[in-house]
Amino acid sequence: MKIKKTLGALALALVGAASAIGTAHAQDLKFGALYPLSGGLALLGDESYRGFELAVEKRNADGGLLGKKIQIVKGDAVDATQAVGTARKLTSIENVQAIFGSYASPISFAATQVSELAGVPYFELGAISDPITERGYKYVFRTNPTAKNFALRSVDVINEVIAPGLNVKPQDLRIAIIHEDALYGTTVAKYQTEAAKKAGLTIVETLPYSAKAVDLSSLILRLKGAKVDVVLQTSYQNDTVLFFRQMKEGGFAPKAVIGAGGGYSTQDTVNAAGPDNMHGVFDIDFTQYLTNEAGAPGIKAFVEAYKKKYGIEPRSGHSLANFTGANIFFDAIARAGSMDKDKIRAAVLAVDVPVGSTPSGWGAKFDETGQNQRALPFVMQWLDGKLTTVYPKEAAVVAPVVGKVGK
């Protein structure tokens, strides 16, 4: 009899403990973090996640959000198909209250369809394809610049940096647009073509290719034969490395190369392609850590926090973009006062952060589509193996160097 009573008491105690644990977890805010954490996009997917993780840890250390701690539920998605499955798991099984992500445009485009249907806010911090916020969704919001912003900036570089540096008219430069042929590259190339034509620039080649290509020699021969002066490339890491290796092998030496996005932004890329091969190459991208504090207040503190946690310097500006974006949305949620999706939408649309007041240098003002109108990519240049901000002037560390690509 005593044994039964003891077992009964123990069972009640275990139930009570389980209930207490469940209650404790119920007090957390569960946020999904949907990124490519494996596969070919894993490097920048993980770098993006690190920025989000730092933002969560800082917010939790400062007392949490809505009086609760934030719990991260990680979700891996290597492609659009997996993104759908991961988003469904996060929304229907994990029951997250919001999703943050996701670096790659095809992943974001697919996952946001699931989150919108589920009525779960999706906060995009890194994917740039414009259609992500052009589908009339009410609960998809994005802090980072879009493909159109990248395209317009690349034309600015030709007009305001490269042509004056070469002492020629912009219209006299022979320009080629090359790009990986999925959503990311196609979107950027489309806007580059439109912007270049509007500016009266001369496009002599537009060449798409697969990001999984193992040989770009025929493409390089086309560029060489067309006597291209300036190459605009939208790419991921592997195809960027391949392009520069084969560009050298093929003896192709344009006056300037302007890359768009993550393929041009990591130290791993320049190490693999060769620092000398990429010397002088321009990169249009999220703010990188070698940026003037005057144009990005708080960037030094972010770099120090990153180094303290991960033991290295940031591998690209994607972590900074995710850190900045997450904090903008955390502030909006705090003002909403709850995780009600309509209150969050109202709070996001009321955000008013001036340009030049965040660690990335971006401001924040969202239109009805959920797109931030105050985020513009900066212009960096690989100089002696370091990616250094050269434009705009308030964020520049050094003046741009214009001339032959490579040493």
N, C-alpha and C positions, 0 to 999 in steps of 0.2 A: 504493500500500500504506500509505504514511504517512497519506494522507488518510483511508483506512478506519479505521486505528487511532485517529486523532484523533477521528473521528466516533463511533467506538465508545466511546472514553473519555468524550466529551461526553454521549453517551446515558446511560452508567452514572452520570455525575455528576448529570444531570437526574433520573434515577430516584431516586438517593440523596437529592437535594434534595426531590423530591416526597414521598418516604417520610418524610423528616424533618419536612416541613410537616404531613403527615397525622398523624404521631405527636404533633406539638405540639398540633394541634387535638384529637386524641383525648384529650389530657391535660386539656382543658377540660370543665367541666360545662355541658352544653347545656340551657338552660331556655327553654321557650316563653313568650312574653308575648302573650296573646290578648286583645285589646281592640278596641272600635269606634274605629278611627283615621281613618275617613272617614265621610261621611254625617251624618245629623242628630244622632247621639250623640257625634260626634268630639271636641267640646270637653272634656267630662268623661272621655271615654275616654282622650284624650291626657293630661289632668291626672292621671288614675289611673296611667297608664304612667310618668309622670315620677317619681312616688313610688317605684315599683318600680325604675326606673332608678337613682335616687339610692341606694337600699338596696344594689343590686348593686355600684355603684361604690365605696361605702363598704366593703363586704365584701371586694371585690378589693383595695382599698388597704390593708386590714388583714391581707392575706395569703391571701385566698380562702376557699374552703370545701372541707373534706376534702382540703386540700393542693393544691387546683386553683383556677384562675381560673374565674369564671362567664362564660359566653358567652350573650348574649341572642339568641334567634331570634324576631323580631317576627312576629305574625300578625294581620291585620286581619279583623274580622267586623262587618258593619253590621247583621246580623239573624241569626235562629236558623238559617236555611238556610245562610248563608255560614259560620256558626260550626261547623257539622258538617264542611264541606269543609276549613276551616282547621285544625280539630282533627285531622282525618285526615292532613293534610299534615304537621303538626308531629310526630305520633306515628309515622307509617309511612315518611315520606320524610326528614324532618329528624332523626328518631330522637332527639327531645328526651327528657331523663330526668325532666322534670316540667314542668307548665304552671302559670303564674300568670296571674291575670286577675280579673275581666273587666268590672267595673262594671255592666253591664246584665243583669238577671235572665233574660230569654229567651235571651240569648247563652250565659250560664253553664249554664242548664238543658240546652241542646242540646249544648254542647261537652263537658260532663262525662259524658254518655252514651257518647261516643266514647272519652274517656280511660279511663273505668272498664273498658270492654270491652278496651282495649289494655293494661290493667294499669299505666297511667302515673299517678302521683300528680297530683292537680289541687288547687292551693291558691287558693281563692277569697278575694279581698281586698276586694270591694266590692259584689257583687250581694246583694240583701237578701231575695229571695223565699224563704220558709221551705221549700217543697218541694225546693229544691236539695239540702238535706241530710236529707231525709226519705224517701229511696227505698232505704235499706238498702245504699248503696254503701260500700265499704271504704276507698277511696283518694281520696275527696273530702273536703276539710277547709276550714273557713271561719273566719276571724278576726273578721269584722265583725258588727255587730248584724243582726238579722233584721226582717222586716216586722212581726212581732208585737211586737218591742221598740219599734219606731217607734210603733205603734198605742197601746201602753200608755203610752208617754211623752206622747203627745198628750192622752190623758185626764188624766194627771197635771197637765199644764199648765192644763187647764180647771179642775180641782178646786183646785189649789194656787197658781195664779198669777192666772188671768183672773177667776174668780168673786170671790176676795177683793179683787182690785184694783178691781172694779166694785161691790163691796159688795152682792153678790147671792148667793143660793143657787145652786150649780151646776145643780140640777134645774130652775131657772127660766129657764135660757138655752136659746134655740131654736137647735139645731145642725143644720148641713147637711154631708153628706159628699159631695164631688165627686172624681172620679178618672179618670185615663186608663184605658181599658178593657182593656189587655193584662195580662200576668201580674203585673207590678210593682204597678200601681195597684189591680188587683182584690184582690191578696193583702193589701195594707195596709188597704184599705177593709173587707175581711171582718173583720179583727181589730179595727179601730176600732169597727165596729158591735157586735161581741161585747163589747168592753171598755166601751163607752159604756152599753149596756143593763145590764151587770152593775153599773155605778156608778150606775144610776138616772137617767142623763142623757136629755134629750128630743131625739130625732132627728126632724126634720120633713121632711127631704129626703135621698135618696141618689141621686145622678145620675152615671152613667158617661158618658164621651164619648171620642171618638177623639183620640189625641195629635196626629194630623195635621189636626184640625179647623181651619178657617179662620174660623169664626164661632161664638162661644159666647153670643151675645146672648140667645137663647131660654132658655138655662140660667140666665143672670143674671136674666132676668125672673121665672123660677120662684123663685129665691132671694129676690128682692125681694118678690114676692107672698106668700111664706111668712113674711115678716118675720124672716128669719134673723139671729141675733145673732153666731154664731160659725161660720165656714166652715173645714172641714178639707179640704185639697186635697193629693192625691198626683199629681205631674205631672213632666214634663220641662221643658226650658227654653222652647221655643216656645209651648207651651200655657199656661205660667205668664205669660209676657209678654202673650199674647192676653187672658187672663182679667183682668189688672189694667188693661189699656188699655180693655177694653169695660166693666169694672166702673165705671170713672170716667165713661165715656160714658153708661152707663145710670143713673147717679145712685145706684148701690147702695153703701151705706156701713155695713158691719157693724161691730160693736164690736171684733171680733178675727178675724184670719185666721191659721190655723196650717198651714204647708206642711210636707210630708214629702219629704225627699230633695233630689237634685241640682237639680231645677227651681227651687228657692228659694235655692240656695247660692252662686251665682256673681255676681261683680261685673258681668259682661256682662248678666245677667238684669235686675238692678236698674237698670242704665244704660238698657237698652232699654225697660223698663216705666216708668221714671221714678222717681228716688229719693224724690220727694215722694209719689208714689202708693203706694210700698211702705214708707213710714215707719211703724214700729210693728208690722210684720208679723213673726210668729214663724216660726221654722224648726227643725224636728226633723231632725237630721242628724248625720253624722260630725263629729268635733271640728274646729272652724275655728281659724284661726291667732290670732284675737283672743280668747285663752283664758288664764286665770290659770295661770302656771307651777306654782303649788302643786297644782293638780289635774291637770296634764299635764307632768311633769318632762321636760325635753329639747325642748319645743316651740319655744323660742326658737332653739336651735341648729339645729333642722330648718329653720326659716324662713330663717335666715342662709345655710345650705347651699343651699337652693332659690334664693334671690336671687343667690347667687354664680354658680350654674350657668346659670340661665335669665334673669337680668337683671330680673326682676319679682317681686312678692310672689306667694305661692300664689293661684291663681284660685279654689280651693275647698278644702275639707278632704279631698277624695278622694285627693290626693297624700299627705297625712299618713297616711290610713288604709292606703294601700298600702305606704308606707314602714314603718309599724309592723308590719303584718301580715307583710310579707316577712321582716323581721328575726326575728320570732317563729318563723317556719318555718325560716329559715336556722339558727337556734340548735338547733331540733329535729333537723334533718338532721345537724348537727355531732355531736349526742349519739348519733344513730343509727349514726354511723361509716361509713355507706355509703349508696348510693342504692337499696338493696333495699327494695321497696315495703312489705313486711311489717315490716321493722325501722323504717322511717319511720313507719308507722302506730303502732307501739308507742311510739316516741319522742314523737309528737304527743300521744297519749293520756296521756302521763306529764307533759306540760307543766304547770307550776304557777307562774303569774306573778300577783302580787297586783294588785288594782285600784288605779289611781293611780300606777303605777310605769313607765309608758311615755309617749312623747311625745303619744299620743292620749288618755291618761288611762285607757285600757282595761287590764284584766288579761287573763289567758289560762288557761282550764281547759276542755278539750274533753270532750264526752260521747261515747258510743259511735257517734253519728251523724256525728261529725266537726265538730260545731258548738261554737264558743266560747261558754261560758256567762258570761263576765265582760266582755262588751262591750255597753255601753249608749250610745245616742245622747245627745248633749247638746242643750240648748235655746238657740238663738240668736235675736236680734232685729235687724231692720234699723233702725238708728238713725242718722239723718243720713247715709245712704249707706254705712254700714259695718256689716258683719255681726258682731255682738258677742255673746259668750256671756253668758247671764243666769241659767242654771240647769243643774246644781245649784250650790249656794252656793260649794262649794270650788273650782269652776272658773270662777265668774262674774267678769266684769270690772266690770260695773255692775248695778244692780238693774233688773228689768224695768219697762217703761212700759206701762200698760194704759189703753185708751181707744179713741177713734175711729181707724180705719185711715186713713193718709194725712195730709197736711198741707193 
